[in-house]
Each structure stands twice: as structure tokens, then as C-alpha cells.
Amino acid sequence: MGNSWVPIRAASKRLHDELRRLMQGETPLSGLMATKMLKEFGSPSSATQTPTEYREPLTEREQEVLELLVDGLTNVEIADRVYLSENTIKKHLRNIMEKFHSNNRVEAAVYAVREGLVD
């Protein structure tokens, strides 16, 4: 029979991780979907965004978290990447959204791309 159970185990772990993130309030979003959303919402037609000159600057850590957010990483993945707790990442994201006057992480990511705040 060999290692035929390995793909099933990996799929089971992915499902478990996805369900755990859903229960924590995260929305599943693939990298491809995030890219499509950024392109769709990245048009210059949004009049609700705060002009750049009035935006409070981000801290170095907030900038790092923002870049990972734009890359499509989840809170857990960002926390693992920067060696912080998930709760700390959530706090940084709340601060970023407040500074950008965004209602959610997608709006914050779109704003960051549109304003050239990330590569």
C-alpha cells in the first residue's frame, strides 16, 4: 500500500486549518482571488479613501504586516513569518485599517497598492 495515506493526511490538515481559521473569523481567500480583488478594487474610482497627505504614517512593524497582507497571507501565516502572536497581528491590522480608514483587510490592501505603499 505504501504512502497512499500521505495526500489524504495533508488534505485533512489543510481542511482542519481552514476550519480553524473560519471559526476565528477569518475569510478564506486564495492568493489568486486576492490578486483578482486587488485588480478589481484597485481602480482610482474610490472617493471614500483618505488622501495620502492626511494619512497617519505606519510604524515599521505595521508596514511589514501590510506587505505580508498584500501578499495574501492569513493572520496565522503573518504571525509565523514575523514571530509574533496572532493577536498581535490582529492589533497591527486594526491599527493599519484605522489609519487607512478602511473597513476590512481587503480595503486596506487595495489602498496600499493604489497608493504605492507596498512593492
C-alpha positions, 0 to 999 in steps of 0.5 A: 500500500505504501504512502497512499495515506500521505495526500489524504493526511495533508488534505485533512490538515489543510481542511482542519486549518481552514476550519480553524481559521473560519471559526476565528473569523477569518475569510478564506481567500486564495492568493489568486482571488486576492490578486483578482480583488486587488485588480478589481478594487484597485481602480482610482474610482474610490472617493471614500479613501483618505488622501495620502497627505492626511494619512497617519504614517505606519510604524515599521512593524505595521508596514511589514504586516501590510506587505505580508497582507498584500501578499495574501497571507492569513493572520496565522501565516503573518504571525509565523513569518514575523514571530509574533502572536496572532493577536498581535497581528490582529492589533497591527491590522486594526491599527493599519485599517484605522489609519487607512480608514478602511473597513476590512483587510481587503480595503486596506490592501487595495489602498496600499497598492493604489497608493504605492505603499507596498512593492 
